[in-house]
Amino acid sequence: MRAQEREGRQEVRRPRGSATALSEAYDTALLDLDGVVYAGGEAIAHAVDALATARDGGMHLAYVTNNALRTPDAVAAHLTELGVPAADDDVITSAQAVARLVAEQVPAGARVLVIGGEGLRVALRERGLTPVDSADDDPAAVVQGYGGPDMPWSRLAEGSYAVARGVPWFASNTDLTIPSGRGIAPGNGAAVEVVRIATGKEPQVAGKPLPPMHRETILRTGAERPLVVGDRLDTDIEGAVAGGVDSLLVLTGVTDAAALLAAVPKHRPTYVDADLRGLLTGQPEVTGSADEGFGCGGWTARAAGDALELSGDGDRLDGLRALCAAAWTQGGDEACALDAGKALSRLEG
């Protein structure tokens, strides 16, 4: 995609409409997992049926996750158990992206100190590299990914010893949090901060929203008209904007309506929907302007004084789409500073 087209998408001031179902308008859905397809290991409401319908209609489904803990075959098996049939090569992980990044910078067969789980080890071996566990094993690189809630503190210490000596340091991703069945838990980014504080060094990062993950995804899927589907503005949506592709934000994960309204341009999705059923429908058009207000469905949103205002009635998501247009126009290249509290209260009814 040309640079000017990417820039144009970054300048979007309202969610876009689509006359046809998104599953027909795009050839491949690049789906995040945690907070989109499942949470805490259990399928999110409507996800299984929506994905089955999209797949049966001809859309290729690829599962793209920043979680480097599990191997692609383990992820595919879990999805299949949930009722979402998936093969190993339908899954792309940040472990695969970071392993490629490491392999491009160290000799073939080099030893790599792993701070993380089996997903990283398998991805490194796929690239002909040798995982090791100790800073005393003379590693050529240190690679860090989510190791699960039981990863011992000693793993962080081993990585810190090597990084402090000047060994190149790579991270699968820097998501500070991860959704779980009990709430929001610390993610790999929190563990990366531990090593950063201990060493004063900075890692090379591969995962969303950065280019290595987008490159890995396109290489493995061959997508020509991809649609990124995610729940996080700072990884899924930012990665889509950086890659110059369209995106669908679903409200089943970490992003709520208030955060969406405050999004800066690089965090603004092309489409917004409640859950994965949004793949199966068209998207309503948002019309209007800052002067006359933005309309969607039966709602009209505008900036008035120091607040966003919402009038009308209808589907809650239409009201949110109208509010996005009003907020993003008002915010320009920055986050909207207007108070959205009353407008959101009216939306919740």
Stockholm file with secondary structure:
# STOCKHOLM 1.0

chainA/1-349         MRAQEREGRQEVRRPRGSATALSEAYDTALLDLDGVVYAGGEAIAHAVDALATARDGGMHLAYVTNNALRTPDAVAAHLTELGVPAADDDVITSAQAVARLVAEQVPAGARVLVIGGEGLRVALRERGLTPVDSADDDPAAVVQGYGGPDMPWSRLAEGSYAVARGVPWFASNTDLTIPSGRGIAPGNGAAVEVVRIATGKEPQVAGKPLPPMHRETILRTGAERPLVVGDRLDTDIEGAVAGGVDSLLVLTGVTDAAALLAAVPKHRPTYVDADLRGLLTGQPEVTGSADEGFGCGGWTARAAGDALELSGDGDRLDGLRALCAAAWTQGGDEACALDAGKALSRLEG
#=GR chainA/1-349 SS CCHHHHHHHHTCCSCCCBSSCHHHHCSEEEECCBTTTEETTEECTTHHHHHHHHHHTTCEEEEEESCCSSCHHHHHHHHHHHTCCCCGGGEEEHHHHHHHHHHTTSCTTCEEEEESCHHHHHHHHHTTCEEECCGGGCCSEEEECCCCTTCCHHHHHHHHHHHHTTCCEEESCCCSEEEETTEEEECHHHHHHHHHHHHCCCCEECSTTSHHHHHHHHHHHCCSSEEEEESCIIIIIHHHHHHTCEEEEETTSSCCHHHHHTCCGGGCCSEEESSGGGGGSCBCCCEEETTTEEEETTEEEEEETTEEEEEECSCHHHHHHHHHHHHHHHHTTSCCCSBCHHHHHHHHC
#=GC SS_cons         CCHHHHHHHHTCCSCCCBSSCHHHHCSEEEECCBTTTEETTEECTTHHHHHHHHHHTTCEEEEEESCCSSCHHHHHHHHHHHTCCCCGGGEEEHHHHHHHHHHTTSCTTCEEEEESCHHHHHHHHHTTCEEECCGGGCCSEEEECCCCTTCCHHHHHHHHHHHHTTCCEEESCCCSEEEETTEEEECHHHHHHHHHHHHCCCCEECSTTSHHHHHHHHHHHCCSSEEEEESCIIIIIHHHHHHTCEEEEETTSSCCHHHHHTCCGGGCCSEEESSGGGGGSCBCCCEEETTTEEEETTEEEEEETTEEEEEECSCHHHHHHHHHHHHHHHHTTSCCCSBCHHHHHHHHC
//
